[in-house]
């Protein structure tokens, strides 16, 4: 799972006409990997589910947190306004 790819997908989603549908598909595609990583770190399935949901809620509700991410720019992702 690449953060560069995730940020690029999020930019595409947030600039599309059907954000909700695209974000739902993105969640369904990426959440199992995020949950698996969280489980490896937390050793609790319930906590892994909770943190996974929290991550995706923050992505959806706070696009400014990642849309201007300097780290992403260092990996070649350019943001348009």
Secondary structure, 3 states (H helix, E strand, C coil): CCHHHHHHHHHHHHCCCCHHHHHHHHHHHHHHHHHHHHHHHHCCHHHHHHHHHHHHHHHHHCHHHHHCCHHHHHCCCCCCC
